[in-house]
Amino acid sequence: MSTISERSSSTRTPDPSERARGRNRPHPPVGRRRRSAKIVATLGPASSSPERLRALFEAGVDVFRLNFSHGTHDQHRQLFHEIRRIEADTGRPIGILADLQGPKLRLGNFADGRVEITAGAAFRVDLDPTEGDAGRAPLPHPEIFAALSPGIDLLLDDGKVRLRVIECGTDFADTEVVVGGVLSNHKGVNVPQVVLPISAVTEKDRADLSFALNEGADWIALSFVQRPDDVAEGRKLIGNRAGLLVKLEKPAAIGRLDEIIELADALMVARGDLGVEMPPEDVPSVQKQIIHACRLAGKPVIVATQMLESMIAAPTPTRAEASDVATAVYEGADGVMLSAETAVGQYPVEAVAMMDRIARRVQQDPLYFATLDAGRMPPEHTNPDAISAAACQVAATIGAAAIVSFTSSGATALRAARERPAAPILALTPNLSTARRLALLWGAHCVHQADIHNFNDMVQKAVRAAYREEIAGSGQRVVITAGVPFGTPGSTNVLRIAWIDR
């Protein structure tokens, strides 16, 4: 390990990559976000125009989510191109998250389009495709019947109707209505108490995945994960072409959380689906459990669903929603996500701006970093963790303006972010794909630039980038981490302190 304090010369000649970016950039670079937590925004009819996309980015979006449950490949392709155009114009790497739909378990049709069933009544579901009535409904999913047993509950229409299995076979289930209500065609079915014998990746998902990877998606979100094998299947299909983000929406997955985290690159607390399949009062503690486990493993984690839901139709959120967003930020989540608020809402830009203001306000609270420090994880017994932990401690001790991490794969920045330092993390990488993926990472300001070749080059590029990106000013210091041999992934073994002289 090398630890040296240096002063940087105030004169410099821009490297070729800087000059090229400057010539091709019609707009000035967007300054860094004044918050560590990142914002993920879902695109849809309310947010798909070029003008709206740019407004969302300028309001604070770090990662755009493309929901493959909706839209055509041509529509998604246009979104890919528009996002990359904004990225080229602003010089700021932007992450794109392609969210696969996963299996959708639904009822068939009813003869009259809808029925009302009452608590205590008998109700049958079966494989018979005949249209349903008040006493039965078609359920065209043999894998559900294969997993049922008496006493299991079926949740219909996002849990609004609950059935309890009394007797079942390979093609039917006779149930008692526990909670009644209105059912209509194609309402969703959840079976929270069992692991269904079904793959998390459908044929539609495979086609969507191939398209998304070819278009250059940075993250692939995997839905309907029940067990580690589902994640392994996703990894086999994705390879290293994108980061694998697992959506935690099934109670069975929570039971095997550590195994799933080990296989994934990032996680999402999908509270909407979790809230259907488990009691609502359990969701907050599960959210805390997931965030803690992800921080321990050094894996990014997003909190999603209904964060500012009232802003679908109102220009301001409820105080409870503002508190909900703030809670996720206080807990140390890497990202907070907007769904319908930006996809179909009337105030998509305002919702992003509000989420940005809440996250910045939390970070101004002295209790924020005190809370994160209280939950700080001990470093693992590796060189990268030793260097990252030392860099954060040195930065705090000397009041450094930033921690500059040179990284090719993103691993160095991930380990630095695991420490949740008060100083921002300036991640410098020669790989644009790495910079885009790190747009999701807590505290990371990512810059794509040429690789380093020697120690002097390392220091010069670090201080120039910190000054250019307005992270550090004249007379301030930065803490630099890198690996020797330079450009070798996972070799972080150097720590230096440098002054900014301008």
C-alpha positions in Angstrom: 0.0 0.0 0.0 1.2 3.5 -0.8 0.1 6.6 1.1 1.6 9.9 -0.1 0.5 13.5 0.0 1.2 15.6 -3.1 0.5 19.0 -4.6 -0.7 19.2 -8.2 0.6 21.7 -10.7 -1.8 24.3 -11.7 -0.9 24.2 -15.3 -2.1 21.4 -17.5 -2.8 20.3 -21.1 -6.2 18.7 -21.5 -6.0 15.0 -22.6 -7.4 14.0 -26.0 -10.6 12.5 -24.5 -11.4 15.8 -22.7 -10.9 17.8 -26.0 -13.1 15.4 -27.9 -15.9 15.6 -25.4 -15.7 19.3 -25.4 -16.0 19.6 -29.2 -19.0 17.3 -29.3 -20.9 18.8 -26.4 -23.5 21.5 -27.3 -24.6 22.0 -23.7 -22.4 22.6 -20.7 -21.9 19.7 -18.3 -24.5 19.1 -15.7 -23.1 19.7 -12.2 -23.0 16.9 -9.7 -26.1 16.1 -7.7 -26.0 17.6 -4.2 -27.2 14.3 -2.6 -25.8 10.8 -2.2 -29.0 8.8 -2.7 -29.9 8.4 -6.4 -33.3 8.8 -8.1 -34.8 6.2 -10.5 -37.7 7.3 -12.6 -40.0 5.1 -14.6 -40.8 6.2 -18.2 -44.3 6.0 -19.7 -46.8 8.1 -21.7 -46.3 11.1 -19.4 -42.6 11.1 -19.7 -41.5 9.8 -23.2 -41.0 13.0 -25.2 -37.5 14.3 -25.8 -38.3 17.5 -24.0 -39.8 15.7 -21.0 -36.9 13.3 -20.8 -34.4 16.1 -20.6 -36.5 18.0 -18.0 -36.6 14.9 -15.9 -32.9 14.4 -16.1 -32.2 18.1 -15.2 -34.7 17.8 -12.3 -32.6 15.0 -10.8 -33.0 11.6 -12.5 -29.9 9.4 -12.4 -31.4 6.2 -13.8 -34.3 5.8 -16.2 -36.5 2.6 -15.8 -38.1 1.1 -18.9 -40.9 -1.1 -17.8 -41.3 -4.0 -20.3 -44.7 -4.8 -19.0 -45.8 -2.0 -21.2 -44.8 -0.6 -24.6 -43.4 -2.0 -27.8 -39.8 -2.6 -28.7 -39.9 0.3 -31.2 -41.1 2.6 -28.4 -38.4 1.4 -26.0 -35.8 1.8 -28.7 -36.7 5.4 -29.2 -36.3 5.9 -25.4 -32.9 4.3 -25.5 -31.8 6.7 -28.2 -33.2 9.8 -26.6 -31.5 9.0 -23.3 -28.2 8.4 -25.0 -28.6 11.7 -26.8 -29.1 13.5 -23.5 -26.0 11.7 -22.2 -23.9 12.8 -25.1 -25.2 16.4 -24.9 -24.5 16.8 -21.1 -21.4 14.6 -20.7 -23.0 12.9 -17.8 -23.3 9.0 -17.8 -27.0 8.0 -17.4 -28.1 4.5 -16.3 -30.9 2.6 -18.1 -32.8 -0.1 -16.2 -34.7 -2.6 -18.3 -37.4 -4.1 -16.0 -38.6 -7.5 -17.3 -42.3 -8.4 -16.7 -41.9 -11.9 -15.3 -44.7 -14.5 -15.1 -48.2 -13.0 -14.8 -50.7 -15.3 -13.1 -54.2 -14.3 -13.9 -57.8 -15.6 -13.8 -59.6 -16.2 -17.1 -62.8 -14.6 -18.2 -66.3 -14.4 -16.6 -69.5 -14.8 -18.6 -70.8 -11.4 -17.5 -67.4 -9.8 -17.4 -67.5 -9.5 -13.6 -69.0 -11.2 -10.5 -69.3 -10.4 -6.8 -68.5 -13.1 -4.3 -69.2 -12.9 -0.5 -67.3 -14.0 2.5 -68.1 -17.6 3.6 -69.2 -18.7 0.1 -67.8 -21.7 -1.7 -65.8 -20.8 -4.8 -63.9 -23.1 -7.3 -61.0 -22.4 -9.5 -60.0 -24.9 -12.2 -58.3 -25.5 -15.6 -61.6 -25.6 -17.4 -61.5 -22.6 -19.9 -65.3 -22.2 -19.7 -66.2 -18.6 -18.6 -66.7 -18.2 -14.9 -69.6 -17.2 -12.8 -70.3 -16.4 -9.1 -69.3 -20.0 -8.1 -66.2 -20.7 -10.2 -63.5 -19.1 -12.3 -61.0 -20.5 -14.8 -57.4 -20.4 -13.6 -55.2 -21.4 -16.6 -52.0 -22.1 -14.6 -51.4 -25.8 -13.8 -48.3 -24.9 -11.9 -50.4 -23.2 -9.3 -52.5 -26.4 -8.7 -49.3 -28.4 -8.5 -48.2 -26.4 -5.5 -51.5 -26.1 -3.6 -52.5 -27.9 -0.5 -55.5 -27.4 1.9 -55.1 -24.3 4.1 -53.2 -22.3 1.4 -54.6 -18.9 0.6 -55.1 -17.5 -2.9 -55.0 -13.7 -3.2 -56.9 -12.2 -6.1 -56.8 -8.7 -7.5 -53.8 -7.5 -5.5 -55.1 -9.1 -2.4 -58.6 -7.5 -2.4 -60.2 -10.9 -2.5 -58.9 -13.9 -0.4 -59.7 -17.5 -0.9 -58.7 -20.4 1.4 -58.1 -23.8 -0.2 -60.3 -26.6 1.3 -59.7 -29.4 -1.2 -57.5 -29.5 -4.3 -56.2 -31.6 -7.1 -54.0 -31.3 -10.2 -56.7 -29.3 -12.1 -58.9 -27.7 -9.5 -59.2 -26.1 -6.0 -62.3 -25.8 -4.0 -62.0 -22.8 -1.7 -63.9 -20.8 0.9 -64.1 -17.1 0.4 -62.3 -15.4 3.3 -62.6 -11.9 2.0 -65.1 -11.2 -0.6 -65.4 -8.6 -3.3 -65.8 -8.0 -7.0 -63.8 -10.0 -9.6 -63.5 -9.3 -13.3 -61.6 -10.7 -16.2 -57.9 -11.4 -16.0 -57.4 -10.2 -12.4 -54.0 -11.2 -10.9 -53.5 -14.2 -8.7 -50.9 -14.4 -5.9 -49.9 -17.5 -3.8 -47.7 -16.2 -1.0 -47.3 -19.3 1.1 -45.7 -21.6 -1.5 -42.8 -21.6 -4.0 -44.4 -22.2 -7.4 -42.7 -24.5 -9.9 -42.3 -21.8 -12.5 -39.3 -20.0 -14.0 -38.8 -16.3 -13.3 -38.0 -15.8 -17.0 -40.8 -16.3 -19.6 -40.5 -16.4 -23.4 -41.6 -12.8 -23.5 -38.8 -11.9 -21.0 -36.2 -13.7 -23.2 -37.2 -11.7 -26.2 -37.3 -8.4 -24.2 -33.9 -9.3 -22.6 -32.2 -9.9 -25.9 -33.6 -6.6 -27.2 -32.6 -4.6 -24.1 -29.0 -6.0 -24.1 -28.6 -5.3 -27.8 -29.8 -1.7 -27.2 -27.2 -1.3 -24.3 -29.2 -1.6 -21.1 -27.0 -1.0 -18.1 -29.2 -2.9 -15.6 -31.7 -5.8 -16.1 -34.4 -6.1 -13.4 -35.6 -9.6 -12.8 -39.1 -10.1 -11.5 -40.9 -13.0 -9.8 -37.7 -14.2 -8.0 -38.6 -16.9 -5.5 -35.2 -18.7 -5.0 -31.5 -18.4 -5.7 -31.9 -20.7 -8.8 -34.0 -17.9 -10.4 -31.1 -15.5 -10.1 -28.7 -18.0 -11.4 -30.9 -18.5 -14.5 -31.0 -14.7 -15.0 -27.2 -14.5 -14.6 -26.7 -17.2 -17.2 -28.8 -15.3 -19.7 -27.4 -11.9 -19.0 -23.7 -12.8 -18.5 -21.6 -9.7 -18.0 -23.4 -7.6 -20.6 -25.4 -5.7 -17.9 -25.9 -5.6 -14.1 -28.4 -8.0 -12.7 -30.9 -6.3 -10.3 -33.3 -8.6 -8.4 -36.7 -7.3 -7.4 -37.6 -8.7 -4.0 -41.4 -9.1 -4.2 -41.9 -12.6 -2.9 -41.9 -13.7 0.7 -40.1 -16.9 -0.3 -37.2 -14.8 -1.6 -36.9 -13.0 1.7 -36.4 -16.3 3.4 -33.3 -16.9 1.3 -32.1 -13.3 1.2 -28.4 -13.8 1.8 -28.1 -16.3 -1.0 -29.9 -14.1 -3.5 -27.9 -11.0 -2.5 -24.7 -13.0 -3.1 -25.7 -13.8 -6.7 -27.2 -10.4 -7.6 -25.5 -7.2 -8.5 -28.2 -5.0 -7.0 -31.6 -5.4 -5.2 -34.9 -3.6 -5.2 -37.4 -3.6 -2.4 -40.6 -4.0 -4.4 -43.0 -2.9 -1.7 -46.1 -3.1 -3.8 -45.9 -6.8 -4.5 -44.5 -7.5 -1.0 -47.4 -5.6 0.5 -49.8 -7.9 -1.4 -48.1 -11.2 -0.3 -47.4 -10.3 3.3 -49.1 -8.2 6.0 -48.6 -4.5 5.4 -47.2 -4.1 9.0 -44.4 -6.5 8.0 -43.1 -4.5 5.0 -41.3 -1.7 6.9 -39.2 -4.1 8.9 -38.5 -6.2 5.8 -37.4 -3.0 4.0 -34.9 -2.3 6.9 -33.7 -5.9 6.8 -33.0 -5.8 3.1 -31.2 -2.5 3.2 -29.0 -3.6 6.0 -28.2 -6.9 4.3 -27.3 -5.1 1.0 -25.1 -2.6 2.8 -23.3 -5.4 4.6 -22.7 -7.1 1.2 -21.8 -3.8 -0.5 -24.6 -4.2 -3.1 -26.8 -1.3 -4.3 -30.4 -1.3 -3.1 -33.4 0.6 -4.4 -36.6 1.3 -2.4 -39.6 1.4 -4.7 -43.4 1.7 -5.0 -45.9 4.3 -3.9 -43.2 6.7 -2.6 -45.0 9.9 -3.9 -48.1 8.3 -5.2 -50.4 11.2 -4.5 -48.3 13.2 -7.0 -49.8 11.2 -9.8 -52.7 13.7 -9.6 -51.4 16.4 -7.2 -48.5 18.9 -7.5 -47.3 18.2 -4.0 -47.1 15.0 -1.9 -48.6 14.1 1.4 -46.4 14.7 4.5 -46.5 10.9 5.1 -45.1 10.3 1.6 -42.3 12.9 2.1 -41.5 11.1 5.4 -41.5 7.7 3.6 -38.9 8.9 1.0 -36.8 10.5 3.8 -36.9 7.2 5.8 -35.5 5.3 2.9 -32.7 7.9 2.5 -32.0 7.9 6.3 -31.7 4.1 6.2 -28.9 4.4 3.6 -30.7 3.1 0.4 -28.7 3.7 -2.7 -31.8 4.8 -4.7 -35.4 5.7 -4.4 -37.8 5.1 -7.3 -40.8 6.7 -8.9 -43.2 4.5 -10.8 -46.6 5.7 -11.9 -45.7 9.2 -10.6 -43.4 9.7 -13.7 -44.9 7.1 -16.0 -48.5 8.3 -16.2 -48.8 11.1 -13.6 -49.7 14.7 -14.2 -46.7 16.1 -12.5 -43.6 13.9 -13.4 -41.0 16.6 -13.4 -42.4 18.0 -10.1 -42.3 14.5 -8.5 -38.6 14.1 -9.4 -37.8 17.6 -8.2 -39.6 16.9 -4.9 -37.8 13.6 -4.4 -34.5 15.5 -5.0 -35.4 18.2 -2.5 -36.3 15.6 0.2 -33.1 13.6 -0.3 -31.0 16.8 -0.2 -32.8 18.0 2.9 -32.1 14.7 4.7 -28.4 14.9 3.8 -28.2 18.4 5.4 -29.4 16.9 8.7 -26.4 16.2 11.0 -28.2 13.1 12.2 -28.0 11.6 8.6 -24.3 10.7 8.6 -24.4 10.0 12.3 -27.1 7.4 11.6 -25.1 5.9 8.8 -22.0 5.8 10.9 -23.9 4.0 13.6 -24.7 1.3 11.1 -21.3 1.1 9.5 -20.2 -2.4 8.6 -16.7 -3.7 9.5 -14.5 -4.0 6.4 -13.9 -7.4 4.9 -10.4 -8.8 5.1 -9.4 -7.9 1.6 -7.0 -5.3 0.1 -9.8 -3.3 -1.6 -11.8 -3.1 1.7 -8.8 -2.1 3.7 -7.9 0.7 1.2 -11.6 1.8 1.0 -12.0 1.9 4.8 -8.7 3.8 5.2 -9.6 6.3 2.4 -12.9 7.1 4.2 -11.2 7.5 7.5 -8.4 9.7 6.0 -11.0 11.8 4.2 -12.9 12.4 7.4 -9.8 13.2 9.4 -8.3 15.8 6.9 -11.7 17.1 5.7 -11.1 16.0 2.1 -13.4 17.4 -0.5 -13.8 14.0 -2.2 -12.6 10.4 -2.5 -11.4 9.8 -6.0 -11.7 6.1 -7.0 -10.1 4.9 -10.2 -12.0 1.8 -11.3 -12.4 -0.2 -14.4 -15.1 -2.7 -13.2 -16.7 -0.5 -10.6 -15.7 -2.7 -7.7 -13.5 -0.1 -6.1 -16.3 2.5 -6.1 -18.7 -0.1 -4.7 -16.4 -0.8 -1.7 -16.0 2.9 -1.1 -19.8 3.5 -1.2 -20.2 0.6 1.3 -18.5 2.8 3.9 -21.1 5.6 3.3 -18.5 8.4 3.6 -19.5 12.0 4.1 -17.1 13.0 1.2 -18.5 12.4 -2.3 -17.1 9.6 -4.3 -15.7 10.7 -7.6 -15.5 7.5 -9.7 -13.2 7.8 -12.7 -13.4 4.9 -15.2 -12.2 4.3 -18.8 -15.3 2.1 -19.4 -18.5 4.0 -20.3 -20.6 0.9 -19.4 -19.1 1.0 -15.8 -19.8 4.7 -15.5 -23.4 4.1 -16.5 -23.9 1.3 -14.0 -22.4 3.3 -11.2 -25.1 6.0 -11.8 -27.1 3.9 -9.4 -24.5 3.8 -6.7 -24.9 5.8 -3.5 -22.6 8.9 -3.3 -20.9 8.2 -6.6 -20.3 10.9 -9.2 -19.2 9.1 -12.3 -16.9 10.4 -15.0 -15.8 8.5 -18.1 -12.2 9.4 -19.0 -9.0 7.9 -20.3 -7.2 5.3 -18.2 -4.2 6.1 -16.1 -0.6 4.9 -16.9 1.6 5.9 -13.9 1.4 7.6 -10.5 1.9 11.1 -11.7 -0.8 10.6 -14.4 -3.1 9.2 -11.6 -2.7 12.3 -9.4 -3.0 14.8 -12.3 -6.2 13.1 -13.7 -7.7 12.9 -10.2 -7.2 16.6 -9.2 -8.2 17.8 -12.7 -11.4 15.8 -12.6 -12.3 16.9 -9.1 -11.8 20.6 -10.0 -13.5 20.4 -13.4 -16.5 18.6 -11.9 -16.8 21.3 -9.2 -16.3 18.7 -6.4 -13.1 20.3 -5.0 -11.8 23.8 -5.2 -8.3 25.4 -4.9 -6.6 24.6 -1.7 -8.7 21.6 -0.9 -7.5 18.0 -0.7 -8.7 14.8 -2.3 -8.0 11.2 -1.3 -7.2 9.0 -4.2 -7.5 5.2 -4.5 -6.3 3.0 -7.4 -4.8 -0.3 -8.1 -1.3 -1.3 -9.3 -0.9 -2.6 -12.0 -3.1 0.2 -13.3 -6.2 -0.9 -15.2 -6.3 -4.3 -13.4 -9.8 -5.0 -12.0 -9.9 -5.8 -8.3 -6.3 -4.7 -7.6 -7.0 -1.6 -5.4 -3.9 -1.2 -3.3 -2.9 2.5 -3.5 -4.0 5.4 -1.4 -2.8 9.0 -1.9 -3.6 12.5 -0.8 -3.4 15.3 -3.2 -3.9 19.1 -3.1 -5.9 21.1 -5.6 -3.7 24.1 -6.8 -5.3 26.3 -9.3 
